[in-house]
Amino acid sequence: MNKSKIIKDIHLPKEINNILNDLNKSGYEGYLVGGCIRDILMNKEPKDWDITTNARPEEIQEVFPDSFYENNFGTVGVKTDLGVVEITPYRLEGSYSDGRRPDTVEYTDNIELDLGRRDFTINSIAYNPINEIIIDLFKGQEDIKNKIIRCVGNPDIRFSEDGLRIMRMIRFSAQLDFSIDTETLTSAMNKRHILDNIAKERIREELCKILMSKDAIKAFIYMNKIDILQYITIHLKESVNVKQNGCHAYDVFEHLIRSLQCAIDKNYPLEIRLAALFHDIGKPSTRVFSKEKNDFTFYNHEVVGTKITKSILKDLKFSHETIEKVVKLVRWHMFFSDTEQITHSAVRRMISNVGRDNIWDLINLRICDRVGTGRPKEDPYRLRKYMSIIEEVMSDPTDVSMLKINGNDLINKLHVKSGPKIGKILNVLLDRCINDPSINTEDSLLKMSKDLLSLEDKDLDALNKTALDKTKQEVEEKIKKIRSKYKVR
């Protein structure tokens, strides 16, 4: 067996050391393998721990009674304070007749055979901390050093076994900022048809991991290069080389992935990243050359894109909640108007369209859209003005609509006759609630209303005038602060 002493010190959590020691004391081998060793060698904290051993599943469970075994591949889950640690026997796999999973699984006592069945060299390194032995048969450490993704053995065989490995290869390039070996990349392109056999749920899982990685734009460039964009959606493929109008520096596809990368750089959540990727997906089918403008137009692309996005996300089996939010963001991403038309009523309508919980996400999508055009300034004056008005209308209301009672309550419960007295009472109540929001309850307000009704008209008028003056002053001061924050008038 090709073994060597590991070059650097590796400090493992005690739970992992305990598992490996327990296997060793019971007469079995135990090696850390796969992504956790790759991460350690890259000076990263592993997210998951995988162990491989010459013990069979039932033997593993004898060593770890508080474990579970519920799959066809021999993997036993051991519960620890780190979470579940998976232990899998060394194994060989039969043919992959469906291009998704092995027809048969056979256990072996030879770890070299187990490592030889794995996908990429960077994931085919095993380490035994008890004797500090590392097994690296396929130069995985060298590929990590050179930041290269390369298949173990013949890439045609590896991809024929499981077509999802093509997506995993792309995902690793985005997560690790690695390049892909030329032979491996060529093979992936030649074997891309095997992705037809992969369930949409598995495609979605890899897509989400790509979207949540730091260098997703590289992944989409690779996907375009080897012609697999259609396995996410044909609409992405159709956006390539679709020239835009003079406002854009890039074609539709490059604009979409640059917008996505902006969402990633700003650490926005998955829904905004999806919306950034698909917000202009309706442009290729709405593009028309206008002789009048001597340029392309894309009228109603956001409406068409809404339908396309919903279809894409449903096809990829995203949750109803995710689909609903992303579709709203795509539908309303073209919300801008001329600066003088950005009114409070227009902003309120937009908040009504997308919901209070989504309005700032819509603004963030717009920022990504703007950066994706190649423009250097992501927050122009009109965007700042829009943000200012959003904050104004989203802040605690400073009008009588905030009160827990209204004029009808005064009429029906206190038998007040309709007229100006109702407005005066509500104004006074509002002033008091601004000073002390805790009194804004139906019982408290009705009780205060009774006291106000007992006042002389001139005294109620004086309280009303004082309340209106104070409320106006507070509203003006609040708006002044908000607009100063966004540097708008």
Residue, then its C-alpha position, 0 to 999 in steps of 0.5 A: m500500500n502506498k502510504s506516507k507520513i503526513i507533512k503537517d500537524i492535524h488537530l482533530p476534535k476529541e469526538i473524531n479521535n474517540i471514534l477512530n480510537d474505538l475502531n482501532k481498539s476493536g481491531y479495525e482500521g479507521y481513516l478520515v476521508g473525503g471532504c474533511i481531509r480536503d478542507i483540513l489540507m486547505n486550512k479550513e474547518p470541516k463542516d462534515w466528518d466522514i470515516t471509512t473502515n474495514a469493519r462491516p456495518e454490523e461490526i461498526q454498530e457493535v463498536f458504537p451501540d448508539s448508532f443507526y444504519e438505514n441505507n443500502f451503501g453500508t453507511v452507519g451514523v454515529k451520534t456525537d456532540l459534533g452531530v452525526v458522523e458517518i462511518t462507511p466500510y471500504r467498498l467497491e461498486g458495480s456498474y451504474s446502469d442508470g447513470r445515478r447509483p451503483d447496481t451493487v455494492e461490495y465490501t472490501d478490506n482494501i482501502e486503495l480499492d475504495l479510494g479508487r472508486r471516488d469522484f475527484t482526486i481532491n476527495s480521494i485522500a485518506y488519513n489515519p491520525i493514530n499512526e499519522i499515515i496519509i494515503d494519497l494514491f492519485k496526487g490529490q494533495e498536489d491538485i489541492k496545491n495547484k487548485i485543480i479539480r481532476c477525476v480519479g482515473n478515467p473521467d469518462i468512467r467516473f461521469s458515466e457512473d453518476g452524471l451528477r458528478i458533472m454538477r459536483m465538479i462545477r460546484f467545487s470550482a465555485q466553492l474552492d475557486f479551483s480550475i478544472d483539468t482539461e481532460t476532466l472538463t472535456s469528458a464532462m462535456n462529452k458525457r453531459h447527456i447523462l444529466d438527463n437521468i438525474a432527478k431535478e431535486r439533485i440538480r436543485e441541491e447542487l445549484c443551491k450550493i453553487l449559488m451560495s458559494k463565493d465564486a458562482i460566476k465561474a461555475f456558470i461560465y464553466m456550465n456554458k463552456i461545456d453546454i449544460l445550462q439547459y439542465i438548470t433551464i433552457h432559458l439560461k442557455e437561450s440568454v447567451n449572446v443575446k445583445q441588449n440595448g445601449c444601457h447595458a455593457y453585457d449580453v443577457f447571460e453575462h448581465l444575469i451572472r454578474s448580477l448574481q455575483c453582486a448578490i453573492d458579494k453582498n452576502y444576500p440570501l438565496e432568494i435574492r440570488l435566485a431573483a438576481l439570476f432570473h430577473d431578466i430571464g424574459k428578455p430573450s423572448t421579448r427582444v424587438f428591434s425598434k427602428e424608432k429608437n434604433d435599438f432593442t426593446f424588451y417591453n414587459h420582459e418582467v411580466v414574461g420573466t415572472k411566468i418563466t421563473k415560476s416554471i423554472l423553480k417549480d421544475l426544480k422542485f423549490s418550495h412554495e415559499t421560495i417560489e412565491k418570494v422570488v417570483k414577486l421580486v422578478r415581477w416588480h424589479m422594474f419599479f423605477s420611475d423619474t425622480e419627481q414621480i417617486t411619490h409616497s403613494a407610488v412607494r406605498r403601492m409597491i410595498s403593497n405589491v411585494g409585501r413589507d417583508n420583501i420591499w428591502d429585498l426588492i431594493n437589494l435586487r435592484i442594486c444587483d441589477r444595476v451593478g450587473t449592467g456594468r455601471p460603476k454607481e450602485d446607488p444613484y440619487r433616485l434609488r436613494k430617494y426611493m429608499s428614503i421614502i420606503e423608510e418614511v412610509m415603513s416607519d411607525p405611522t404618525d397619523v390616526s391610522m395607528l390608533k387601536i380605535n377609530g371614529n366608528d368606535l367613538i360613534n358606536k361605543l361612546h355614542v359620539k355624534s359624527g362631526p369635527k369633535i371626533g377628529k379632535i379627540l383622535n388627534v389628541l389620542l395620537d399625540r399621547c400615543i406617540n409619547d407613550p405607545s404602551i397606552n395604544t390599546e382599545d380600553s385605554l383609548l376609550k377611557m381617555s376618550k370619555d374624559l375628553l368628551s367631558l371637556e369644554d369645546k374650547d379646552l378640547d380645541a386647545l388640546n387639538k391645536t397643540a397635538l396637531d402642532k407637535t405631530k407636524q413637528e415630529v413628522e417633519e423632524k423624522i423625514k428630515k433625518i431619514r432624507s439626510k441619511y440617504k442624502v436626498r431632498 
